Amino acid sequence: MQSSNWAPEHCQALREYRARGMSYGQIAQALNTKFGTTYTRNAALGRGVRMGLPSSGRKVRREKRFPDVRRPKRPGTPIGSEPLPRRAAASVEAAPAVKAAKPVTLRCVGITPRLIPLIELEAGDCRYPYGGDKDGEPITFCGHPKRPGSSYCGPHFHLTRVDDMLPERAAGPVVLRLVQAA
């Protein structure tokens, strides 16, 4: 990438080429040929704008991305009578068939839920959900008194925690040794 400090002779050549009506792409090529530089079209354009050079005088015609459908384009033309441009259909590959997952067997917690709807739950009730697996099946909640500091009762709290399992090796005391740097 070139530095933004253009040499005065490069700026003068840019000014002359622009006065001749050359495009910024052509100017960049001419500058690179003449001075052995690697200016891009955007570099020449940016430098021309910073120098205050006049634009090409051409109006850039931009189409609206979403045409206003509330007003007809021509007087007397009903709205929506003009056909919309069609897009080419994109080829879509079929996704590979997904194997059905084996149903997960949940651990039994040894508690019979009260199956309370959400609107009937109180502040101290267990929020462990039941149901809602099938379309239209209502979701209810355990409703037993919850454990302090948790949203669940004791059995559901332990059901949702993986850290309750004992690690393979109990952690012993940590001994740190200071080592003198060389």
N, C-alpha and C positions, 0 to 999 in steps of 0.2 A: 504494500500500500504506500502510495506517495505521501510525502509530507504536505501539509497545507500551505507551506511557504513556497509559492511559485516564484521562479526567477522572473525578473522584470521583462526579459526578452520573450519569455513564454507568454506572459500576460499581454504584451504588445501584439504578438502573433495571434493570440486568441481574439483580441479586439479586432484585428484586421480581417481574420477569417469570418468572424461574425458579421462584420460590415458587408462582406461579399455575399452574405445570405446562406452560408454553409450551415448544416445542422451540427449539433454538438457531437454526434457520432463521427461525422466527417472531420470535424475540427480535431477531435481526439486522435484520429488516425493520422492527420496531417502533422500534428505536433509531435507524435511519436516518430514519424518518418524523418521529420526535420531535425529534431533535437535528440533522438535516441532515447526517449522516455517511455514510460508505460502508463500514460494517463488513460483512464476509462471515460466513456461517455458521461457517466455521472460525475466524475471529477471535473470534467470540462464544464458541464452544466452548473455544478455548484460554484465553481470559480466565476463563471459568467454572471450568475445571480449576485454573488458577493461584490462583483465589480460594477453591478448596476447596468449591465448590458441589456438592450431591449430584447423582448421575446421575439419569436419568429413571426408574430402577427397572425398566425393561424389560430382559429378557434378549435379547441379540442371538443369533439362531439361525444358526449357520454350518454348512453342510454340509461333510462331508469331501470333499476333492477326489478322493481315491482310497479307496474304501471297502475295509475289511478283508475280504477274501474267505476268510480262514481260518475265521472264525466265522460261523455262520448268524445272520441277523437275528432270527428267531423260533425258539424252541425247537421241535425236531422238523422244521424245514425243512432239507432237504439243501442242502449248499453248492453254489452255482452253479445252483440251480433257478429263481432269480428272474431275469427277463429284464433285460438291461442297457439303459439308455436309448439310443435311437438318435440319432445326430447327423444333421443335414441335410447332404446331400452338397453340397460346395462346387463351384461351376462352375469348371472348369479349362480355360483356353484352350490349344489346341495351340500348341507352339512352332513358329516358322517353320522351314522346312527349311534346313539348313545346307549350303552348297556344299562339296563335297569339296575339300580343300586339295591343291594341287599338291605332289607329293613333292619334298622338298628334296634337291638333289644335293650330296653332301659332297665336299670337296676330297680328293684322293688324297695321302697323306703319303709314299708310296714306301717303306713298311716292311711286312713280313709279320709279323702278330702271332703270338705263340706260343699264344694262346687257352688260358690257364691258368684253372682254376676258382678261386673266391675262397679256398677253404680251402687251396689249394696255393701261394698267393702268398707271397712272402717280403718282408722289410722293404725291400729295394732294388729291387723290381719295379715296373714301370709299371702304374698302376691305370686306364688308359683302357679303358672297357667296350666289349664287342662282343656282339651278339645281344640276346635278350630282346624283340625286336620282335613276334614272333608268340606266341600262347598256347602255353605249354609249352616254348618255346625256351630253352635254358640261357643264362645270362649268363656270359661268360668275359672275361678281361682280357688286355691286350697282353703283359705279362710281361717286356719288355726292361728293361735297367738304366735306372732313372729319373735324371732330371737333378737335381743338387744343389739343394735348397730347393724342390722341386716334387714332385707325386705322379705326374708323367708323364715319359716319355722325351723326348728333344729334339724329334723330329718331332711328337709329340702335344702337347707343350707349346706349340709354335708354332701348331698347328692350333686350339687352344682360346683363343688370345689374339688380340684385335682390335687391341691397342695395338702390335703388331709392324708394322702397316702404317704407311708414312710419311705424315705429315700433308701437306696440300696445300702449305702454306707453312712452311718451317723457321722456328722461333722465333729471333729475333735477341736481342741483349743488351737488357736492360730498363733504361731510363733514367728515373729519377725526378727530378722537379723540385719544389723547395720553393716554395710560393707563400705570400706573406705575406697574412694575413687582414686585411680592412679594418677 
